[in-house]
Structures are given as structure tokens and as C-alpha cells.
Amino acid sequence: MREKHEDYMKRRLREEDAGYRQKLIFESPDKGKTVYSRPFGEPLLNTYASCPEEQKIYDYLDVKIPAKYPQPKPITYKYNEYELIREFKSYVDATYRQHYSKDKFQATEFIMDGGHGTGFCIGNVLKYAQRYGKKGTREDARKDLMKVLHYALMQLYVHDSEK
């Protein structure tokens, strides 16, 4: 028989009081993509419990959750940035699986290792930006914009890597 979450949390709390291992609370603000842990009883990153069961336990123990780390208001993007960034990540991931990646090395790596990263990246940003909308279909133009973003991101890496 599976233990209810609330019973499980109470049992773990008793174990902690008895000198067992430290109790951790696991939280995921993005439905499981990223998981954060914190010791049970530590301040939350927001002013509410991570789940109703946790709040019940805090109420039962009369633990006050301090508002030491208030959570910022969620951002409402006006230009669909969240979805576009997710799409961009998928595009970049796909480049690592394409023919550009031979034996897990991309030709770009050799260019960057040879000290030509800035010229290569900025040159490609300019190339695809100038080509935008002049070649092929509307979808081809969109791919050119993805390439501009990808080479700009790689240049950011080169910039941050240089001392």
C-alpha cells in the first residue's frame, strides 16, 4: 500500500527529529524540468508552500514561513519570447545531430580552436542577416534568422571565453 504524501512527510519529519537524515523538500517551478531542493523548514523562495501537503505540515507544526525571499512577479511576455527561445533551443540541439557534426565534432570547433571564432561567427551573422528574405521561401527566411541567432550565441561564447 502506497503511503500518502502527507503521511510520508510526517514520518520523515519524525525520523529527522529522531536523528535520522536531513529532510529535503523538492520543488519544481516548471513542472519537473528543473528541480530544486532545500532543507525542510528553510525559507521558501516564495511566500507559500510548494504543495498543499507541505502547507498542512507547516500549519500543523505552527511553522511560520518567512517572506525573506519574495518571488518576483511572473513575466508576461508580449512577443512570444518563451516559445521562441524553446524553439531556438530545439534548433540548436538539432544542429548537433545533423551532418555538420562528424564523429561528435563540428567543423566550427576547429575554426574556434584555431583562433578564428570571432571572424567566423560575426561573418556568418552578417551573411545570414543580409540574406534574410532574399532567398527561397518565407520558411527559408525564418531559418536564416535562426542561424543569425545561433552564430550570435556562439560569438557570445567566444567573447566570454577570451580574457
C-alpha positions as CSV (number, residue, x, y, z in Angstrom):
1,M,0.0,0.0,0.0
2,R,1.4,3.4,-1.0
3,E,1.8,5.9,1.7
4,K,0.0,9.3,1.3
5,H,2.3,12.2,0.7
6,E,1.2,13.9,3.9
7,D,1.9,10.8,6.0
8,Y,5.2,10.3,4.3
9,M,6.2,13.9,5.1
10,K,5.2,13.5,8.7
11,R,7.1,10.2,9.1
12,R,10.2,11.8,7.6
13,L,9.9,14.7,10.0
14,R,9.7,12.2,12.9
15,E,12.8,10.5,11.6
16,E,14.6,13.8,11.3
17,D,13.7,14.6,14.9
18,A,15.0,11.2,15.9
19,G,18.4,11.9,14.4
20,Y,18.0,10.4,11.0
21,R,19.0,12.0,7.8
22,Q,18.1,15.6,6.9
23,K,14.7,16.1,5.4
24,L,14.7,17.8,2.0
25,I,11.8,19.4,0.1
26,F,11.9,19.2,-3.7
27,E,10.3,21.9,-5.7
28,S,9.8,22.3,-9.4
29,P,8.6,25.7,-10.7
30,D,8.4,24.4,-14.3
31,K,6.5,21.1,-13.8
32,G,9.5,18.8,-13.5
33,K,12.0,20.3,-16.0
34,T,14.1,21.9,-13.2
35,V,14.0,20.6,-9.6
36,Y,15.3,22.5,-6.6
37,S,15.8,21.1,-3.2
38,R,16.0,22.8,0.2
39,P,16.1,21.6,3.8
40,F,12.7,21.1,5.4
41,G,11.8,24.2,7.4
42,E,14.2,26.5,5.5
43,P,12.7,29.6,3.9
44,L,11.0,29.2,0.6
45,L,11.9,31.1,-2.4
46,N,8.4,32.4,-2.3
47,T,5.9,33.1,0.4
48,Y,3.8,29.9,0.1
49,A,4.4,26.2,0.5
50,S,5.5,24.1,-2.5
51,C,2.4,21.9,-2.3
52,P,-0.8,21.7,-0.2
53,E,0.6,18.8,1.8
54,E,3.6,20.8,2.8
55,Q,1.5,23.7,3.8
56,K,-0.6,21.4,6.0
57,I,2.5,20.2,7.8
58,Y,3.7,23.7,8.3
59,D,0.3,24.6,9.7
60,Y,0.3,21.5,11.9
61,L,3.8,22.3,13.3
62,D,2.9,26.0,13.5
63,V,6.0,26.9,11.4
64,K,5.9,30.4,10.0
65,I,7.3,30.7,6.5
66,P,9.3,34.0,6.4
67,A,9.0,36.2,3.3
68,K,12.7,36.6,3.2
69,Y,13.0,35.6,-0.4
70,P,9.9,37.0,-2.1
71,Q,9.3,35.5,-5.5
72,P,9.3,38.1,-8.4
73,K,6.1,38.6,-10.3
74,P,5.8,36.3,-13.3
75,I,6.7,38.0,-16.6
76,T,4.1,38.2,-19.2
77,Y,6.0,38.2,-22.5
78,K,4.5,40.4,-25.3
79,Y,6.4,38.9,-28.2
80,N,6.1,35.1,-27.5
81,E,9.8,35.1,-26.3
82,Y,9.3,32.0,-24.1
83,E,8.1,29.8,-27.0
84,L,10.6,31.3,-29.4
85,I,13.5,30.5,-27.1
86,R,12.3,27.0,-26.7
87,E,12.2,26.6,-30.5
88,F,15.6,28.1,-30.8
89,K,17.0,25.6,-28.3
90,S,15.4,22.8,-30.4
91,Y,17.1,24.2,-33.5
92,V,20.5,24.3,-31.8
93,D,20.0,20.8,-30.5
94,A,19.2,19.6,-34.0
95,T,22.5,21.1,-35.3
96,Y,24.4,18.7,-33.1
97,R,22.6,15.7,-34.6
98,Q,23.0,16.8,-38.3
99,H,25.7,16.1,-40.8
100,Y,27.6,19.2,-39.6
101,S,28.6,17.1,-36.6
102,K,31.1,14.4,-37.7
103,D,32.2,12.0,-35.1
104,K,30.8,14.3,-32.4
105,F,33.0,17.2,-33.6
106,Q,31.6,20.2,-35.5
107,A,33.8,22.0,-38.0
108,T,33.0,25.1,-36.1
109,E,35.0,23.7,-33.2
110,F,38.2,23.5,-35.3
111,I,37.7,27.1,-36.5
112,M,37.2,28.4,-33.0
113,D,40.1,26.4,-31.6
114,G,42.3,27.9,-34.4
115,G,41.5,31.4,-33.0
116,H,39.2,32.4,-35.8
117,G,35.9,32.2,-33.9
118,T,35.1,35.9,-33.9
119,G,35.6,36.4,-37.6
120,F,33.7,33.2,-38.4
121,C,30.7,33.9,-36.1
122,I,30.3,37.6,-37.0
123,G,30.8,36.9,-40.6
124,N,28.0,34.3,-40.6
125,V,25.8,36.7,-38.6
126,L,26.2,39.3,-41.3
127,K,25.9,36.7,-44.1
128,Y,22.5,35.3,-42.9
129,A,21.2,38.7,-41.8
130,Q,21.8,40.2,-45.3
131,R,20.4,37.1,-47.0
132,Y,17.2,37.2,-44.9
133,G,14.1,37.4,-47.1
134,K,16.0,37.4,-50.3
135,K,16.4,33.7,-50.9
136,G,13.8,31.0,-51.0
137,T,10.5,30.8,-49.1
138,R,9.3,32.5,-46.0
139,E,10.4,29.4,-44.1
140,D,13.9,29.7,-45.5
141,A,14.0,33.3,-44.3
142,R,13.0,32.1,-40.8
143,K,15.8,29.6,-40.9
144,D,18.2,32.4,-41.7
145,L,17.1,34.2,-38.6
146,M,17.7,31.1,-36.5
147,K,21.2,30.9,-38.0
148,V,21.8,34.6,-37.1
149,L,20.8,33.8,-33.5
150,H,22.9,30.7,-33.4
151,Y,26.0,32.3,-34.7
152,A,25.4,35.3,-32.4
153,L,25.1,33.0,-29.4
154,M,28.3,31.2,-30.4
155,Q,30.0,34.6,-30.6
156,L,28.8,35.4,-27.1
157,Y,30.6,32.2,-26.0
158,V,33.8,33.3,-27.8
159,H,33.5,36.7,-26.3
160,D,33.1,35.3,-22.8
161,S,36.0,32.8,-23.3
162,E,38.5,35.5,-24.3
163,K,40.5,37.0,-21.5
